[in-house]
Amino acid sequence: MRILYLTRSDSVHDQRFMAALAESGHEGYVLRLHPGDFPTPAGVVDLKWMGFEQGLQSWNLPVAQGELERVIAEIKPELIHAGPLTDLAFLAAKTAFPNLLAMSWGFDLMKDVHVSKLDEDRARFALQHARALITDAYCSAEVAMNLGFPKEKIVIFPWGVDLQHFSSEKARAQGLPWRQEMGWMDKKVLLCLRSWEPNYGVDVLLRAFNKAVKQNEDLRLILLGDGSLHEAYMKLLSAKELKDKVFIGGRVPNQDLIKYYGAADIYVTPSHVDGSSVSLMEALACGLPTIASDIPANLEWVQSGNNGWISTDDNIEELTQTILNSAGVPLEEYSSQARQVATQKANWQKNKEKLFACWQALTPDQGTAV
């Protein structure tokens, strides 16, 4: 079967889905909304088109639709797998292609449809024309059902991680030498690698950590990532209390993250909106107890007193206290439970079988939907 994978640009998730497509035995193609030179796994054909730097806008929609229709006519896919709902799945639906597998990326259903009537309408349209929906969290599946999509056509599975690569043993082996070099062996080290974008609440963590470190000078923070809020966050990081307390690492290739998971004691994800976060799953797989905001997707992974702690979203004072409390807790049992949750729920080698089954169920000659 010829499968056309539509996405915005490139991410760890994209690489994982394309790698699965390459090994599936299907004939795979990828088309990205944004122009750029992105890596593509062997076995998947990277299709070139004009691209749309500013994303899918009302003014460029007719051109984008025409371009996609041209690509469809050329390669004649039998299935289009497209997401997010609010742009790529919507665009595919506009072409009236009959065999559409829509995919939610979390933020489209958990935030965009609630703050933008245009995005809500686009998501509804995409769902109305999709034969099935893939999502990585039960909370986003509920939103899709509220938008009128049938429950029986939803396939839910976390997008998972490589549990052999992301393990406590491998993480510690790579992380402890780095931590020793930093002189942090006797410190309590937090790690956050959420993007420096409004959805992810890194500013909340920075303000909370600033308050916490005044009460516990043995706290340290590894801060990775970057984004559109770089300038604002660097101003927060210039506070004298944070000097020598925060390591700013920028963007780090996914395969190199394990060193930082191994150097940390606790992972922190302060997101305001999310699906099943791959970095959260990687941290749990590496045995890191996690402090998480109380958004629905995080609650599917982190339980206070078990494998981490829950803090009210966007509450600086509560997050400060949570950081201070967690720093004084023995972490062995939390770490064990973190790894166990990842093993049970975040095994990509197991979870991708649901993806393969979904593709197979949508084979045109099968005549049945998921």
C-alpha positions in Angstrom: 0.0 0.0 0.0 1.2 3.5 -0.8 1.0 5.7 2.3 1.5 9.5 2.2 2.6 10.9 5.6 1.8 14.6 6.0 3.4 16.6 8.8 4.5 20.1 9.6 8.3 19.7 9.6 10.3 17.3 11.7 10.4 16.0 15.2 11.3 12.9 17.2 7.7 11.7 16.7 8.0 12.2 12.9 11.2 10.3 12.8 9.7 7.5 14.8 6.6 7.3 12.6 8.6 7.4 9.4 11.0 4.7 10.6 7.9 2.6 11.3 6.6 3.3 7.9 9.9 2.3 6.3 9.9 -1.1 8.1 6.2 -1.8 7.6 6.5 -3.1 4.1 4.3 -0.3 2.7 5.5 2.2 0.1 6.1 5.3 2.1 6.2 9.0 1.2 6.5 12.1 3.4 5.4 15.7 2.6 6.1 18.5 5.0 4.2 21.7 5.3 7.2 23.9 6.2 10.1 24.1 3.8 13.5 22.9 5.0 16.2 20.3 4.8 15.0 17.6 7.1 16.3 14.1 7.6 14.2 11.3 6.2 14.8 7.6 7.0 15.9 5.3 4.2 12.8 3.6 2.7 10.6 6.7 2.8 10.5 9.1 -0.2 10.8 12.8 0.7 8.6 14.6 -1.7 9.5 18.2 -2.6 7.1 21.0 -3.1 7.0 24.7 -2.6 6.2 24.5 1.2 4.6 27.2 3.3 6.9 29.0 5.7 4.0 30.7 7.5 2.0 27.6 7.9 -1.5 27.0 6.5 -3.3 30.4 6.4 -6.6 31.3 4.8 -4.9 33.3 2.1 -2.6 30.4 1.0 -5.0 27.6 1.5 -6.2 27.4 -2.1 -2.6 27.2 -3.3 -1.7 24.5 -0.7 -4.7 22.5 -1.6 -3.8 22.7 -5.3 -0.3 21.6 -4.5 -1.4 18.6 -2.4 -3.9 17.6 -5.1 -1.1 17.6 -7.6 1.1 15.4 -5.4 -1.8 13.0 -4.9 -2.4 12.8 -8.6 1.3 12.0 -9.1 2.0 9.4 -6.5 -1.6 8.0 -6.2 -1.5 7.1 -2.5 -3.9 4.6 -1.1 -3.8 6.1 2.4 -3.0 9.6 3.7 -1.8 9.7 7.3 -2.0 13.4 8.4 -1.7 15.6 11.4 -2.1 17.9 13.3 -5.9 18.1 12.8 -6.0 21.8 12.4 -3.7 22.1 9.4 -2.4 18.9 7.7 -5.4 16.7 8.4 -7.7 19.6 7.5 -5.8 20.2 4.3 -6.0 16.5 3.3 -9.7 16.5 4.0 -10.1 19.6 1.7 -8.9 17.5 -1.2 -11.7 15.0 -0.6 -9.2 12.2 -0.5 -11.3 9.2 0.5 -9.0 7.3 2.8 -7.7 9.7 5.5 -6.1 8.6 8.8 -6.1 11.8 10.9 -3.6 12.1 13.8 -3.9 14.5 16.8 -0.6 16.0 18.1 -2.1 16.8 21.5 -2.0 20.6 21.4 -4.5 20.7 18.5 -7.2 19.1 20.6 -6.1 20.1 24.1 -5.6 23.8 23.3 -6.1 25.0 19.8 -9.7 24.0 19.3 -10.6 25.7 22.6 -9.0 29.1 21.9 -9.7 29.5 18.1 -13.0 29.0 16.4 -11.2 28.6 13.1 -9.1 25.7 14.5 -12.2 24.1 16.0 -13.9 24.3 12.6 -10.9 22.9 10.9 -10.6 20.0 13.4 -14.3 19.2 13.0 -13.9 19.2 9.2 -10.9 16.9 9.3 -12.6 14.5 11.7 -15.8 14.5 9.6 -13.7 13.3 6.6 -11.4 10.9 8.4 -11.9 7.1 8.5 -10.0 6.8 11.8 -8.1 9.0 14.3 -4.8 8.3 16.0 -4.2 10.0 19.3 -1.7 9.4 22.2 -3.9 10.2 25.2 -7.3 9.5 26.5 -8.0 13.1 27.3 -7.5 14.2 23.6 -9.7 11.2 22.5 -12.5 12.6 24.7 -12.2 16.0 23.0 -12.5 14.3 19.6 -15.6 12.5 20.7 -17.0 15.9 22.0 -16.4 17.2 18.4 -18.6 14.3 17.1 -16.0 11.7 16.2 -17.1 8.1 16.9 -15.3 6.4 19.8 -15.0 3.1 17.8 -12.9 4.8 15.2 -10.3 6.2 17.6 -7.0 4.4 18.1 -5.2 5.4 21.3 -1.6 4.5 22.1 1.4 6.5 23.5 4.0 7.1 20.9 6.5 5.6 23.2 10.3 5.4 23.5 13.1 2.9 22.9 13.3 1.3 26.4 16.6 -0.4 25.6 18.3 2.9 24.9 16.5 4.9 27.6 17.2 2.9 30.7 18.4 3.7 34.2 21.7 1.8 33.7 22.7 3.4 30.4 21.6 6.9 31.7 23.6 6.7 34.8 26.7 5.3 33.0 26.7 8.4 30.8 25.3 11.0 33.2 27.4 10.5 36.4 30.7 11.4 34.8 29.2 14.7 33.5 27.6 15.4 36.9 31.0 14.8 38.6 32.7 17.1 36.2 30.1 19.8 37.1 30.9 19.3 40.8 27.2 18.4 41.5 27.6 14.9 43.0 26.3 16.1 46.4 23.5 18.3 44.9 19.9 17.6 44.1 19.6 18.0 40.3 16.5 18.8 38.4 16.1 18.5 34.7 13.7 20.2 32.2 13.9 20.0 28.5 10.6 21.4 27.4 10.6 23.9 24.5 10.9 27.5 25.3 7.4 28.2 23.9 4.2 29.5 25.7 2.6 26.1 25.9 5.3 24.5 28.1 5.5 26.7 31.2 9.3 26.9 31.5 9.0 30.4 32.9 6.9 29.0 35.8 9.7 26.6 36.6 12.4 29.3 36.4 10.5 31.5 38.8 9.8 28.6 41.2 13.3 27.3 41.0 14.6 30.9 41.8 12.5 30.9 45.0 13.4 27.3 45.9 17.1 27.7 45.6 17.0 30.6 48.1 15.8 28.1 50.7 18.0 25.2 49.5 21.3 26.2 48.0 22.1 22.6 47.1 19.4 22.6 44.3 20.7 22.6 40.7 18.8 22.7 37.4 19.7 21.3 33.9 17.8 23.4 31.4 17.8 22.2 27.8 15.9 23.4 24.8 15.2 26.8 23.1 12.5 28.6 21.3 10.7 31.9 20.7 10.8 32.9 24.3 14.7 32.7 24.4 15.2 36.4 25.2 12.6 36.5 28.0 13.9 33.3 29.6 17.5 34.5 29.5 16.5 37.6 31.4 15.0 35.3 34.1 18.1 33.2 34.1 20.3 36.3 34.8 19.1 36.5 38.4 22.1 36.4 40.7 20.5 33.6 42.7 20.7 31.3 39.7 24.4 31.9 38.9 26.2 28.6 38.9 22.9 26.9 39.8 21.6 26.3 36.3 23.2 24.6 33.3 21.8 26.0 30.0 22.4 23.4 27.3 20.4 24.6 24.4 18.9 22.1 21.9 20.4 18.6 22.2 20.0 15.8 19.7 17.6 13.1 21.0 20.2 10.4 21.0 22.4 12.5 23.3 19.7 13.3 25.9 20.4 10.2 27.9 23.5 11.8 29.4 21.3 14.5 31.0 18.7 12.1 32.2 21.4 10.2 33.9 22.9 13.3 35.5 19.6 14.3 37.0 17.6 13.2 40.1 14.2 14.5 39.2 12.5 15.5 35.9 10.2 18.5 35.7 7.5 19.1 33.1 5.5 22.3 33.8 3.5 22.3 30.6 0.2 24.1 30.3 -1.0 21.9 27.5 0.4 18.6 26.1 -0.3 15.1 24.9 1.8 12.2 26.0 5.2 13.9 26.2 8.0 11.9 24.7 10.5 13.6 27.1 8.4 12.6 30.0 8.3 9.0 28.8 12.1 9.0 28.3 12.6 10.4 31.8 10.4 7.8 33.3 12.2 5.1 31.3 15.5 6.3 32.7 14.0 6.0 36.2 13.5 9.7 36.9 10.8 10.6 39.3 8.8 13.5 37.8 7.3 16.7 39.0 4.4 17.4 36.6 1.7 20.0 36.1 -1.8 18.7 36.7 -2.9 18.8 33.1 -4.9 15.8 32.0 -2.2 14.2 29.8 0.4 14.3 32.6 -2.0 12.7 35.0 -2.1 9.7 32.7 1.6 9.2 33.5 2.5 10.7 36.9 0.9 9.8 40.3 1.9 11.8 43.4 3.6 9.6 46.0 4.2 6.8 43.4 6.5 7.9 40.6 6.6 11.6 41.2 4.6 14.6 42.3 1.8 16.7 40.8 1.7 20.5 41.1 -1.1 22.8 40.1 -0.5 24.2 36.6 0.9 27.7 36.5 1.2 27.9 40.3 4.6 29.2 41.1 4.3 29.0 44.9 3.0 25.4 44.8 5.7 24.3 42.4 8.4 26.0 44.6 7.1 24.0 47.6 6.9 20.8 45.5 10.6 21.2 44.4 11.6 21.7 48.1 9.6 18.8 49.3 10.9 16.4 46.6 14.5 17.3 47.3 14.2 15.8 50.8 12.6 12.5 49.8 14.5 9.2 49.2 14.1 8.5 45.5 14.8 4.8 45.1 11.2 3.6 45.2 10.0 6.5 43.1 12.7 5.7 40.5 11.6 2.0 40.4 8.0 3.0 39.9 8.9 5.5 37.2 10.7 2.8 35.1 7.8 0.4 35.7 5.3 2.8 34.3 7.4 3.4 31.2 7.9 -0.4 30.7 4.1 -1.0 31.0 2.9 1.9 28.8 5.7 3.5 26.8 7.3 0.6 24.9 7.4 1.9 21.3 8.4 -1.6 20.0 5.1 -2.8 21.3 2.9 0.3 20.7 3.9 0.7 17.1 2.1 -2.6 16.4 -1.2 -0.7 16.9 0.0 1.7 14.2 0.7 -1.2 11.8 -2.7 -2.7 12.6 -4.4 0.7 12.0 -2.7 1.0 8.6 -3.7 -2.5 7.7 -7.3 -2.0 8.7 -7.4 1.0 6.4 -6.1 -0.8 3.3 -8.7 0.0 0.6 -9.3 -3.6 -0.4 -10.1 -4.5 3.2 -13.3 -2.6 3.0 -13.5 -1.9 6.8 -12.4 0.9 9.0 -10.7 0.6 12.4 
